[in-house]
Amino acid sequence: MSLKDLAIQDEYRSSECNIVKDFYIPCLEQATVYNRAVGYFSSSSMACVAQGLTAFVRSGGQMRLITSPQLSEEDVQAIEQGLKNREQAIEAALLRELEVELPQVIQDRLTALVWLLSKGLLEIRLAIPKTLRSRGIYHEKLGVFVDANGHVVAFTGSANESASALIDNFECLDVYCSWDEGVSQRALQKAKNFQDLWNDQTENVEIISFPEAVARSLLKLCPAQPLTQEPKVASEKGNYIIDAFPLEASKRGFPALPLGLTLRPYQQQAIANWFANKGRGTLKMATGSGKTITALAIAAELYAKIQLQALIVVCPYRHLVMQWARECQKFGLEPILAYENVRQWQDRLSSQLYGARSGSQPFVTVITTNATLIGSGLQSQLRYFPEKTLIVGDEAHNLGARRLEQSLPRTVGLRLALSATPERYFDETGTEDLFDYFGPVLQPEFTLADAIAQGALVHYRYYPVLVELTEAEAERYAALTQKIGHLASMGDSDLEDKIKGLLNQRSRLIGNAANKLHALRSLMADRLDTSHTLFYCGDGSVEDDVSQESYRYVEAVTALLGKELGYRVNTYTAETTLDDREDLRQRFETGELQGLVAIRCLDEGVDIPATQTAVIMASSGNPRQFVQRRGRVLRQAPGKDRATLFDMIVVPPDLDGASLAVERSLLQKELRRFVEFAQLADNAGEARMKLLDLQKRYGLLDM
C-alpha cells in the first residue's frame, strides 16, 4: 500500500473533517519519510507537529524537522554586544520554551515526537534569519510525506502553532500530490524547497544543528513504551480533555481496510472475480499495481463475510516477508514471521493456532518463505490451521516447482496467487500444477502498458546495444546450438533436462560475453556525471543458482566502473545482508553511490524507486525476469518522470542450415522481449529500427 492508494483531498478544513484522523494518520501510516517545517520552536508548536505521529512511531519512519528559535530583544543585544555568542543565546531561548509548566495536552502530543528523537528517527535543524536585528523568524508551515514508492504528498497549513490551536483554532490545509498531473510540479517543488532548506541552500536563512542540551531536555519527556493511541483533543467549557481514540491499525487483531484507503477499479473487479470463482484464482498484475493491497483487501472482506480465521502468506525471499509484515500491520494484523530459526516462531504459532481453534484467538497471520514452507517445522503445523484459512502465494510462479507445489496445504480451501508472470518458463507441467492448486488467471489482467498508462509506473526510453561475440565465443555458441538442435530433433521427453542444461550453458556464454565490457566502457565514458543507475548482471542459470563465473563477471563490471572509470558503485548480490542492502539503498538514493551492480536479487520484490537508468548486461530467456526488472526501474519517485534502459543484446554468429533453424526458433522468443521493450518505449520507432537488421537476418519481420 502507498500514499497513492489513499483518497486524498486537495483541501482539509476543520469545519468539514477531523484533520488528524482523515489526513495526518492515513498519510503517516504509509509514509517512510516525513519532512516538516514549522514557524517557531515552543512546546505547543512541537505538539502541533506531533499530530498523528503515533502512526509514524509504529511504522518506524524517518522524520526531519526544521523550526526557528524566538530570540528576545535582550538576546539580540547580548549577541551584538559580544556578551553571548549566537549559539549560547539560541540554546538559552530554546530551553526557556521548555521550562514552563506544560499542559497535559502538550505532554501527550510531545511523547510521540520525543520517542522518535530517542530512537534516532527524528532529526531537528534550526532555521536562523541572517539579519538578527529584524528579529524575524522562519515562519513557513510546510509538510512533505514520501512513501517507499517515491510518491509525494505536500501540504501547507494555516494553523497557528500554539496550545489553543490544538483545540479551538479553525485550520485549513492545502494538499498537493505528485501523481496528480494538475499539481504534480507544485508537490515536487515543495519537496525540493524543503530539501534545499535542509541542505542550507536557501537565501536569507541559515540552517544550524539542534543544540544537544535542548535535545536532552526534550528527552526527559520520553515514554517508557511507544504510544499505541493517538490523543484526540476536545474542548468543553475551555478545559482540555484527552479523548484517546485507537489508531486504525492499532492491535486490532483482524483484517480491515485502513482509514482513507480507496481501491482502484481494477482491484475492486479482481476481488469480485475472485469471490465469483468461489475463493480461488490467480491475479496477473504488473509491478506497481497493488497486488499486496488487493490480497489483504480480500482477507478483510473474507473476515467481514465469513469471519476468516487465518491468513498464510508465502514469499520467495526474506525481504518480501518484511514488506508483507509492514503492509499487514496497516490492515490491523500482527503477523508471525516464520522463517529461519524454527525456535523463534514455532511455539508462538502453535499457541495461536490452539487459540484460534478454541475461540480465544480472533485471527492468526503467518508470513513465511518458500524455503520454510517445505521444512518439517511448518509442515507439521499446517494440519492445525482452522477451516476458514486463506493462503496467498506471492510471486507465485516460484511455487510451481515440484517440491514447493507438493508442500502447499491441501486442507486450505481459500487460495490466491499473485504474480506479474505466473506462467513458468519452459515448464508447462509446473504452470498447470500452479493453476490447478490456486485457480486460473482472473480478469482483469493489469499489464505494464496499463501501469504506465494509468501513472502507476513512469514512461521510459529504450536503447538496444548490439554486441558481437568473440571468435572463440562464437565457436562455442555454434557447438552448443548444434547439440541443442540434435537433441530437440529426437523428440524424447527424457532429454528435456539435458536440453535445459545446454540452454543454460549458452545463456551464460551470452551473459558473460567479453565484448559487453567494451560496450559498457564506451557507454559509460559519456555518462560519468550521471547517478541512480542499476547494472544487471544476472545469468541464465536455473532459478536458485548463480554460477561462480557470473560472480566473477560482476567483479569485472564493478572494477571497470569503479577502478577504471571512477564511477561510484557497489555490488548488490544474494550474499549482501539485509542491513547492508538497506544501507546501500539509502546511499544509492542520496547519490553517494552512483550505481549498483546486481545479480538476481534486484529482479523480484526489491523496490529502489530512485533508479533513473538501468543497464541490462545479461538476461535469461525467461520473460518473467525482464518484466520484473523493467517494473523495478519504472517505479515512481520524486522528480522522476521518465527512466532509461540500455539493453545489451548479443548478435548470434552466422550458422549453417540445420543450426539456423534451431537458432531462429530460439531467437524468436528472445526477440519478443526486445520488441516488447521497444514498443512500449517513448522512442519506439528509434528502438525498433535498431532491431530491424536482426529481424531481417532470421526472417522474423512479422514480430
TORFI-361905 format. One line per field, with one value per residue (C-alpha): residue number from 1; x, y, z. Coordinates in Angstrom, 1 decimal, m for minus. Example, Ala and Ser with C-alpha at 12.3 -4.5 7.8 and 13.67 -1.06 7.14 Angstrom:
# TORFI-361905
resi: [1_2]
px: [12.3_13.7]
py: [m4.5_m1.1]
pz: [7.8_7.1]
This chain:
# TORFI-361905
resi: [1_2_3_4_5_6_7_8_9_10_11_12_13_14_15_16_17_18_19_20_21_22_23_24_25_26_27_28_29_30_31_32_33_34_35_36_37_38_39_40_41_42_43_44_45_46_47_48_49_50_51_52_53_54_55_56_57_58_59_60_61_62_63_64_65_66_67_68_69_70_71_72_73_74_75_76_77_78_79_80_81_82_83_84_85_86_87_88_89_90_91_92_93_94_95_96_97_98_99_100_101_102_103_104_105_106_107_108_109_110_111_112_113_114_115_116_117_118_119_120_121_122_123_124_125_126_127_128_129_130_131_132_133_134_135_136_137_138_139_140_141_142_143_144_145_146_147_148_149_150_151_152_153_154_155_156_157_158_159_160_161_162_163_164_165_166_167_168_169_170_171_172_173_174_175_176_177_178_179_180_181_182_183_184_185_186_187_188_189_190_191_192_193_194_195_196_197_198_199_200_201_202_203_204_205_206_207_208_209_210_211_212_213_214_215_216_217_218_219_220_221_222_223_224_225_226_227_228_229_230_231_232_233_234_235_236_237_238_239_240_241_242_243_244_245_246_247_248_249_250_251_252_253_254_255_256_257_258_259_260_261_262_263_264_265_266_267_268_269_270_271_272_273_274_275_276_277_278_279_280_281_282_283_284_285_286_287_288_289_290_291_292_293_294_295_296_297_298_299_300_301_302_303_304_305_306_307_308_309_310_311_312_313_314_315_316_317_318_319_320_321_322_323_324_325_326_327_328_329_330_331_332_333_334_335_336_337_338_339_340_341_342_343_344_345_346_347_348_349_350_351_352_353_354_355_356_357_358_359_360_361_362_363_364_365_366_367_368_369_370_371_372_373_374_375_376_377_378_379_380_381_382_383_384_385_386_387_388_389_390_391_392_393_394_395_396_397_398_399_400_401_402_403_404_405_406_407_408_409_410_411_412_413_414_415_416_417_418_419_420_421_422_423_424_425_426_427_428_429_430_431_432_433_434_435_436_437_438_439_440_441_442_443_444_445_446_447_448_449_450_451_452_453_454_455_456_457_458_459_460_461_462_463_464_465_466_467_468_469_470_471_472_473_474_475_476_477_478_479_480_481_482_483_484_485_486_487_488_489_490_491_492_493_494_495_496_497_498_499_500_501_502_503_504_505_506_507_508_509_510_511_512_513_514_515_516_517_518_519_520_521_522_523_524_525_526_527_528_529_530_531_532_533_534_535_536_537_538_539_540_541_542_543_544_545_546_547_548_549_550_551_552_553_554_555_556_557_558_559_560_561_562_563_564_565_566_567_568_569_570_571_572_573_574_575_576_577_578_579_580_581_582_583_584_585_586_587_588_589_590_591_592_593_594_595_596_597_598_599_600_601_602_603_604_605_606_607_608_609_610_611_612_613_614_615_616_617_618_619_620_621_622_623_624_625_626_627_628_629_630_631_632_633_634_635_636_637_638_639_640_641_642_643_644_645_646_647_648_649_650_651_652_653_654_655_656_657_658_659_660_661_662_663_664_665_666_667_668_669_670_671_672_673_674_675_676_677_678_679_680_681_682_683_684_685_686_687_688_689_690_691_692_693_694_695_696_697_698_699_700_701_702_703]
px: [0.0_1.2_0.2_m1.3_m3.8_m5.3_m8.3_m6.5_m8.5_m6.9_m8.1_m8.9_m10.9_m11.7_m15.3_m15.7_m13.5_m11.2_m7.8_m5.8_m7.9_m8.7_m5.4_m2.4_m2.9_m3.6_m0.6_1.8_0.8_2.0_5.0_8.6_9.8_8.1_9.6_8.1_8.9_7.2_7.2_9.0_10.1_7.9_6.3_3.0_4.3_6.1_2.8_1.1_3.8_3.2_m0.4_m0.9_2.7_1.7_1.0_4.6_6.0_4.6_5.8_9.4_9.7_12.3_11.3_13.2_12.0_13.0_12.0_13.2_14.1_12.3_15.1_14.1_15.4_17.8_19.1_19.8_21.5_23.7_24.8_25.6_27.5_29.5_28.1_27.0_27.8_24.9_24.8_24.6_21.7_19.8_20.3_19.0_16.0_15.0_15.4_13.2_10.4_10.6_10.9_7.3_4.8_3.3_m0.4_m1.4_m2.4_1.1_2.8_0.5_1.3_5.0_5.6_5.4_7.8_10.2_10.0_11.2_14.0_15.1_15.3_17.3_14.3_13.9_16.5_15.9_17.6_17.1_16.4_18.0_17.2_20.5_19.5_19.1_18.1_14.9_14.1_12.3_11.7_11.4_7.6_6.9_4.4_5.2_4.9_6.0_5.2_7.2_6.4_8.6_7.4_8.6_5.1_4.9_2.2_3.0_0.8_0.8_m1.3_m2.9_m2.7_m1.3_1.1_0.0_m1.7_m5.1_m4.6_m4.8_m8.3_m10.1_m8.5_m10.0_m7.4_m7.2_m4.6_m3.9_m2.6_m0.6_0.0_2.9_0.7_m1.9_m0.8_m2.5_m0.4_2.5_5.1_3.9_4.2_7.7_8.7_7.7_9.6_12.6_12.1_12.4_15.4_17.2_16.3_17.6_20.9_21.3_20.8_18.0_18.8_18.4_18.2_21.0_20.5_22.3_22.2_19.8_21.6_22.3_21.3_17.8_17.5_18.4_15.7_13.1_14.2_13.0_9.5_10.3_7.8_8.9_6.9_5.8_2.3_m0.4_m3.2_m3.5_m4.6_m7.7_m8.3_m11.7_m12.9_m15.5_m16.0_m12.4_m10.9_m8.5_m10.0_m7.9_m10.3_m7.9_m9.1_m7.4_m5.4_m7.0_m4.4_m3.6_m3.6_m7.0_m6.0_m8.2_m8.0_m9.9_m9.2_m7.1_m8.5_m8.5_m7.8_m9.7_m9.3_m8.8_m11.5_m9.4_m8.6_m12.3_m13.0_m10.3_m11.6_m15.2_m14.0_m12.0_m15.2_m17.2_m14.7_m15.5_m12.4_m9.7_m7.7_m4.5_m4.1_m1.8_m0.9_2.2_4.6_3.2_m0.4_m1.0_m1.1_m0.4_m3.2_m5.6_m4.8_m5.2_m8.4_m9.7_m8.7_m10.6_m13.7_m13.5_m13.3_m16.4_m18.3_m17.4_m15.2_m12.0_m9.8_m6.3_m4.0_m0.9_1.4_4.2_7.1_10.2_12.6_13.1_12.9_9.5_8.4_9.3_7.5_4.4_4.7_4.6_1.5_m0.3_0.2_m1.6_m4.6_m4.6_m2.7_0.3_1.9_4.1_7.2_8.0_11.4_15.0_15.2_12.2_12.6_11.9_8.4_7.0_5.9_4.1_2.4_1.3_m0.2_m2.1_m3.4_m4.7_m6.3_m8.0_m9.5_m10.7_m12.1_m9.8_m7.6_m9.5_m7.1_m3.8_m1.4_1.7_4.2_6.8_9.3_9.3_12.3_10.4_7.3_9.0_10.6_9.2_8.7_5.9_4.6_3.9_1.7_m0.3_m2.9_m3.9_m4.9_m8.6_m11.1_m11.5_m7.9_m6.7_m3.3_m1.6_1.3_3.4_5.5_3.6_5.4_8.1_5.5_5.1_8.4_7.6_8.7_7.1_3.8_3.7_4.3_1.2_m1.5_m4.4_m6.7_m6.8_m9.6_m9.3_m6.4_m4.9_m1.8_m0.1_2.4_3.1_4.2_2.5_3.4_6.6_9.3_9.9_7.7_4.2_3.7_4.6_2.4_m0.5_0.1_0.2_m3.2_m4.7_m3.9_m4.6_m7.0_m6.9_m5.8_m8.7_m9.7_m8.8_m5.1_m3.1_m0.2_2.9_1.3_m1.8_0.5_2.3_m1.0_m2.5_0.5_1.5_4.8_6.8_7.5_10.8_13.3_14.8_18.2_19.3_23.1_24.1_27.2_29.2_30.7_34.5_35.7_36.2_32.8_31.2_32.6_31.4_28.0_27.7_28.7_26.1_23.4_24.2_23.8_20.6_19.2_20.3_18.6_15.5_15.1_14.9_11.6_12.4_10.9_13.6_16.1_14.4_16.8_19.8_18.4_17.8_21.3_22.7_20.4_21.7_25.3_24.6_22.8_25.8_28.0_25.9_25.5_29.2_30.3_33.7_32.7_29.9_32.6_33.9_30.4_29.9_33.1_32.0_28.5_29.6_32.5_29.9_27.8_30.2_28.2_25.0_23.7_20.9_22.0_21.4_23.7_22.0_24.4_22.1_22.9_20.5_21.1_18.5_16.3_18.1_21.7_24.1_27.3_30.7_31.6_28.8_30.1_33.5_31.7_30.1_33.6_34.8_32.0_32.5_36.2_35.7_33.1_34.8_38.6_38.9_36.2_35.8_32.1_31.0_29.4_28.9_27.7_24.3_24.1_22.5_25.4_24.6_23.0_19.6_21.2_23.8_21.1_19.3_22.5_23.2_19.7_20.0_23.4_22.1_19.0_21.1_23.5_26.5_26.6_26.1_25.3_24.6_25.9_23.4_22.7_19.2_18.2_17.0_14.8_11.9_10.3_13.1_11.9_14.5_12.3_15.1_16.6_16.8_18.7_19.2_22.0_21.0_24.2_22.6_19.2_17.9_15.4_12.8_10.3_9.5_13.0_12.7_9.2_10.3_13.4_11.6_9.0_11.7_13.2_9.9_8.8_7.8_10.0_10.1_11.3_11.3_9.1_11.0_13.5_16.2_17.0_20.2_19.8_22.9_21.9_24.3_24.2_24.3_27.1_26.4_25.2_24.7_21.3_20.4_21.6_20.0_16.5_17.1_18.5_15.5_13.1_15.1_15.8_12.1_11.5_14.4_13.3_9.8_11.3_13.3_10.4_8.1_10.6_10.8_7.0_6.2_9.1_8.7_11.3_9.6_10.4_14.1_14.4_12.6_14.9_17.9_16.4_15.4_18.6_18.4_14.8_15.7_18.6_16.3_13.1_11.3_9.8_6.3_7.0]
py: [0.0_3.5_7.2_6.9_4.4_6.9_9.0_12.3_15.5_18.8_20.6_19.8_22.2_21.8_22.6_19.6_16.8_15.6_16.6_14.3_11.2_11.9_13.3_13.0_9.5_7.8_9.6_8.9_5.2_5.0_7.4_6.3_9.9_12.9_16.3_19.2_22.9_25.0_28.6_28.6_26.4_26.1_23.2_24.0_24.3_21.0_19.5_20.7_19.0_15.8_15.4_11.8_10.8_7.7_6.1_7.1_5.7_2.3_2.3_3.3_6.1_8.8_12.4_15.7_18.8_22.4_25.1_28.6_29.9_33.0_35.4_38.2_41.8_41.0_38.0_40.1_42.8_40.3_38.8_42.2_43.4_40.2_39.2_35.9_34.1_33.3_29.6_30.2_32.7_30.3_27.4_29.6_30.7_27.2_26.0_28.8_27.5_24.1_25.4_26.5_24.0_22.1_21.4_17.8_18.1_19.3_16.5_13.9_15.2_15.5_11.9_10.6_13.2_12.5_8.8_9.3_11.5_8.9_6.2_8.3_8.5_12.3_14.9_18.6_21.6_25.3_28.0_31.3_34.5_36.1_39.5_39.2_42.9_42.3_39.6_37.8_34.1_31.4_31.1_28.8_26.0_23.1_19.3_16.6_12.9_10.4_6.7_3.7_4.1_7.7_9.2_12.7_14.4_18.1_20.3_23.9_24.9_27.9_26.7_28.9_26.6_27.2_25.3_26.8_25.8_22.2_22.7_25.9_27.2_26.8_25.0_24.6_22.5_22.8_19.5_18.6_15.0_14.1_11.7_14.4_15.9_19.2_19.8_17.4_20.1_22.0_19.0_18.2_21.9_22.0_18.8_20.4_23.6_21.6_19.7_23.0_24.4_21.3_21.5_25.2_26.3_28.8_32.6_34.8_31.8_29.8_26.2_25.0_21.9_21.5_22.0_18.9_20.4_21.2_17.6_16.2_18.4_17.1_13.5_13.9_13.5_10.2_7.5_4.0_2.5_3.9_5.2_3.0_5.6_9.0_11.7_13.4_16.8_18.2_21.4_21.6_24.9_25.9_22.8_20.3_16.8_13.9_11.6_8.9_7.0_3.9_4.2_2.3_m0.5_m0.5_m4.1_m4.8_m8.4_m9.0_m7.7_m4.5_m1.8_1.1_4.6_6.5_3.6_3.6_0.6_1.2_0.0_m2.9_m4.0_m4.0_m6.0_m8.5_m9.0_m9.5_m12.1_m14.0_m14.3_m15.2_m18.0_m19.5_m18.3_m19.3_m17.7_m16.1_m12.3_m11.5_m7.9_m5.8_m4.3_m1.2_m2.3_m3.0_m6.9_m6.9_m4.4_m6.4_m9.6_m8.0_m6.4_m9.9_m11.1_m8.1_m8.9_m12.6_m11.6_m9.4_m12.1_m15.4_m14.5_m15.6_m17.2_m17.3_m16.0_m17.7_m15.7_m17.5_m15.4_m16.4_m14.1_m12.8_m9.1_m9.8_m11.2_m7.9_m5.9_m8.0_m7.6_m3.8_m3.9_m6.4_m4.1_m1.3_m3.7_m4.3_m7.6_m8.6_m11.4_m14.2_m14.1_m17.8_m18.1_m19.1_m20.5_m22.6_m22.0_m18.3_m18.7_m22.3_m22.1_m18.8_m20.3_m23.4_m21.3_m19.0_m22.0_m23.6_m20.3_m19.9_m23.4_m22.8_m19.4_m17.3_m16.1_m13.9_m14.3_m15.9_m14.3_m16.2_m14.9_m17.4_m18.1_m20.8_m22.4_m22.6_m23.9_m27.2_m27.7_m30.0_m27.2_m25.5_m28.6_m30.2_m27.2_m26.9_m29.6_m27.5_m24.4_m23.7_m24.4_m20.7_m20.1_m18.1_m18.9_m16.3_m17.2_m14.1_m14.2_m17.5_m18.6_m20.0_m22.2_m24.3_m26.0_m29.6_m29.8_m26.4_m27.3_m30.6_m28.7_m26.5_m27.4_m29.3_m28.7_m24.9_m24.2_m20.4_m19.8_m16.7_m16.5_m13.2_m12.7_m10.4_m13.5_m16.7_m18.8_m20.8_m20.6_m24.0_m25.7_m26.4_m29.0_m26.7_m24.0_m26.4_m27.6_m24.0_m23.1_m26.5_m25.5_m21.8_m21.4_m19.8_m16.3_m13.9_m10.8_m8.0_m8.6_m5.4_m5.2_m3.0_m1.0_m0.4_0.6_3.2_4.5_4.9_6.5_3.6_3.5_6.1_6.3_5.2_5.3_2.1_1.7_m1.7_m2.1_m4.8_m6.8_m9.3_m12.5_m13.0_m15.7_m18.3_m17.5_m17.8_m21.3_m22.3_m20.8_m22.7_m26.0_m25.7_m24.7_m27.8_m30.1_m28.4_m28.9_m32.6_m33.4_m31.5_m33.3_m36.7_m35.7_m37.6_m36.0_m37.7_m35.4_m32.2_m31.7_m32.1_m29.5_m27.1_m27.7_m26.8_m23.8_m22.6_m23.0_m21.0_m18.3_m17.9_m17.7_m14.8_m13.2_m13.1_m12.1_m10.3_m7.6_m6.4_m4.9_m2.9_m1.8_m0.8_1.2_3.1_3.7_4.9_7.1_9.7_9.2_9.6_12.6_10.5_8.7_6.3_3.6_m0.2_m2.6_m6.1_m8.9_m11.9_m15.1_m17.6_m20.5_m22.4_m20.4_m20.9_m21.0_m18.3_m19.5_m18.6_m17.4_m14.9_m13.6_m13.1_m11.2_m8.9_m8.3_m7.4_m5.0_m3.4_m3.0_m1.4_1.1_1.9_1.5_2.3_5.0_6.3_5.7_5.2_1.7_m1.2_m4.8_m6.0_m9.8_m12.7_m12.5_m8.9_m8.9_m7.3_m4.5_m3.8_m3.9_m1.1_0.9_0.5_1.5_4.7_5.6_5.0_7.2_10.1_9.8_8.9_5.8_6.5_2.9_m0.7_m3.8_m6.7_m10.3_m11.7_m10.2_m7.0_m8.9_m9.6_m7.6_m5.1_m1.5_1.2_3.8_6.4_4.4_6.5_4.2_0.5_m1.1_m4.8_m6.6_m10.0_m11.6_m15.1_m16.1_m16.1_m13.4_m13.1_m11.7_m8.8_m8.0_m7.8_m5.8_m3.3_m2.9_m2.2_0.6_2.2_2.8_6.4_8.7_12.5_14.4_11.3_11.4_9.0_6.2_5.0_1.4_0.2_m3.4_m5.3_m7.8_m10.3_m10.8_m14.6_m15.7_m16.9_m20.5_m23.4_m24.5_m27.0_m24.8_m21.7_m23.3_m24.0_m20.5_m19.0_m20.8_m19.8_m16.2_m15.7_m15.9_m13.5_m11.0_m11.0_m9.4_m6.9_m5.9_m5.6_m3.4_m1.2_m1.0_0.5_2.9_6.6_6.2_3.1_3.9_4.5_1.4_m0.8_0.4_m0.8_m4.3_m4.4_m6.0_m8.8_m9.5_m9.5_m11.9_m14.5_m13.8_m12.5_m9.3_m10.4_m9.7]
pz: [0.0_m0.7_m0.4_m3.9_m2.7_m0.2_m1.1_m0.5_m0.9_m2.2_0.9_4.5_6.7_10.4_9.7_7.4_8.8_11.5_10.0_12.3_11.6_8.0_6.8_9.1_10.3_6.9_5.4_8.2_8.2_4.5_4.7_5.2_5.4_6.9_6.4_8.4_8.6_11.3_12.3_15.6_18.5_21.5_23.4_21.8_18.3_18.6_19.9_16.7_14.6_16.6_15.4_14.1_14.9_16.8_13.4_12.3_15.5_14.7_11.1_12.1_9.5_9.4_10.3_9.6_11.3_10.7_13.2_14.3_17.8_19.2_20.2_22.6_22.2_25.1_23.2_20.1_22.1_24.0_20.8_19.2_22.3_22.5_25.9_24.4_21.3_19.0_19.8_23.5_23.0_20.8_23.2_26.1_24.1_23.2_26.8_28.1_26.0_27.7_31.2_31.5_33.0_30.1_29.9_29.7_26.1_25.2_27.1_25.4_22.0_22.5_23.7_20.1_18.8_21.7_21.1_17.5_18.8_21.3_18.6_16.2_13.8_14.2_13.3_14.1_12.5_13.2_10.6_11.5_9.6_8.5_9.8_13.6_14.1_12.3_14.9_12.2_12.4_9.8_9.6_6.7_7.5_5.2_5.4_2.9_3.1_1.0_0.7_m0.3_m3.9_m4.1_m4.1_m2.5_m0.6_0.2_2.3_3.6_6.6_8.2_11.8_14.4_16.2_19.8_22.5_21.6_18.0_19.1_20.2_19.2_16.0_12.6_10.4_6.7_4.8_1.1_m0.3_m3.4_m4.7_m7.0_m9.1_m9.8_m13.1_m12.2_m9.1_m9.6_m10.2_m7.2_m4.9_m6.2_m5.9_m2.3_m1.6_m3.3_m1.2_1.9_0.7_m0.3_3.1_4.9_2.9_3.8_0.2_0.8_0.6_3.7_6.0_7.7_8.9_12.0_14.2_17.1_20.4_22.3_25.6_24.3_22.9_26.3_27.9_25.4_26.1_29.7_28.3_26.6_27.4_28.5_25.7_22.3_22.2_20.7_20.8_19.3_21.7_20.3_21.9_22.5_24.2_26.9_28.8_28.0_29.5_27.9_27.6_26.3_24.5_23.1_20.1_18.8_15.6_12.7_12.7_16.4_17.7_16.2_15.5_12.5_8.9_7.9_5.3_6.6_7.0_3.8_1.5_m1.8_m4.0_m7.7_m10.1_m11.4_m7.9_m7.0_m10.1_m9.4_m5.9_m7.2_m9.7_m7.1_m4.9_m8.0_m8.7_m5.2_m3.4_m5.9_m8.6_m9.8_m10.2_m13.0_m12.1_m13.1_m10.7_m9.1_m9.5_m5.8_m5.6_m1.9_m1.1_m3.2_m1.4_2.1_0.9_0.1_3.5_5.1_3.0_3.9_7.6_7.2_5.3_6.9_9.9_8.3_11.0_9.5_6.7_5.4_3.0_1.2_m0.2_m2.1_m0.1_3.4_2.4_1.0_4.3_5.9_3.3_3.8_7.5_7.2_5.0_7.3_10.2_8.3_7.9_11.7_11.8_14.0_11.8_12.9_10.7_10.2_8.6_9.5_13.1_13.9_17.7_17.1_15.8_16.2_19.8_19.1_16.1_18.0_20.8_18.4_16.4_19.6_20.5_17.1_17.3_20.8_20.1_22.3_19.4_16.9_14.0_13.0_10.5_9.3_6.7_5.6_2.9_0.2_2.0_5.3_3.7_2.6_6.1_8.7_11.2_9.3_7.6_10.9_11.8_8.6_9.6_12.6_10.7_11.1_8.4_7.4_6.3_3.2_1.6_m0.6_m2.8_m3.6_m6.7_m7.1_m10.3_m7.9_m6.3_m9.4_m8.8_m8.0_m4.4_m3.5_m5.1_m3.3_0.0_m0.4_2.1_0.5_3.6_2.9_0.5_0.0_m2.3_m4.1_m6.3_m7.1_m10.0_m12.9_m14.8_m13.4_m16.4_m15.7_m18.4_m20.1_m17.5_m18.8_m16.1_m13.3_m14.7_m14.9_m11.4_m10.1_m11.7_m10.6_m7.0_m6.9_m9.7_m13.2_m14.1_m13.4_m15.2_m15.3_m16.1_m15.3_m17.7_m17.7_m20.5_m18.2_m15.3_m17.5_m19.0_m15.5_m14.0_m11.7_m13.5_m15.3_m19.1_m20.4_m23.3_m24.6_m26.3_m27.6_m27.7_m30.2_m29.2_m31.3_m29.8_m29.9_m32.3_m29.5_m28.1_m31.5_m32.0_m28.5_m29.3_m32.6_m31.0_m28.2_m30.7_m32.8_m29.8_m28.7_m32.2_m32.3_m29.0_m29.8_m33.1_m31.3_m29.7_m26.4_m23.3_m21.2_m22.9_m21.6_m18.7_m21.0_m23.4_m20.4_m19.3_m22.7_m23.0_m19.6_m20.7_m23.9_m21.8_m19.5_m22.5_m23.9_m20.4_m19.8_m23.3_m23.2_m25.7_m23.4_m21.2_m24.1_m24.9_m21.2_m21.2_m24.3_m23.0_m19.5_m20.7_m21.7_m18.6_m15.7_m14.3_m14.0_m10.9_m9.8_m12.3_m11.9_m13.7_m14.1_m14.5_m13.9_m15.8_m17.3_m14.9_m13.0_m10.6_m7.4_m8.7_m9.8_m11.3_m10.0_m13.5_m13.2_m9.8_m11.5_m14.2_m11.6_m10.2_m13.6_m14.2_m10.8_m11.4_m14.8_m13.5_m10.2_m10.6_m14.3_m14.8_m11.3_m11.2_m7.5_m7.4_m5.1_m5.6_m4.6_m4.5_m2.6_m0.2_0.8_4.3_4.9_6.9_4.2_1.5_3.3_3.7_0.0_m0.9_1.1_m0.2_m3.7_m3.2_m1.9_m4.8_m2.5_m4.7_m8.4_m9.2_m8.0_m9.8_m9.1_m9.7_m9.4_m6.0_m7.6_m10.0_m7.7_m4.9_m4.1_m4.7_m5.3_m6.9_m7.2_m10.1_m13.2_m15.5_m16.0_m18.0_m18.7_m19.1_m19.2_m19.2_m19.1_m21.8_m19.1_m19.8_m16.1_m15.5_m17.9_m16.8_m13.2_m14.0_m16.1_m13.3_m10.8_m12.9_m13.7_m10.1_m9.4_m7.4_m6.7_m9.7_m11.9_m14.9_m17.2_m16.9_m19.4_m20.3_m22.1_m23.2_m24.3_m27.0_m28.3_m32.0_m32.8_m35.2_m38.7_m38.5_m41.0_m42.3_m39.5_m36.7_m38.3_m38.0_m34.3_m33.7_m35.5_m33.1_m30.0_m31.1_m31.8_m28.0_m27.3_m29.9_m28.5_m25.3_m27.2_m29.4_m26.4_m24.7_m27.8_m28.5_m25.0_m25.0_m25.8_m28.5_m30.0_m33.7_m33.0_m30.9_m33.4_m36.2_m34.2_m34.1_m37.8_m39.2_m36.6_m37.6_m41.3_m40.8_m39.2_m41.1_m38.1_m39.5_m38.6_m34.9]
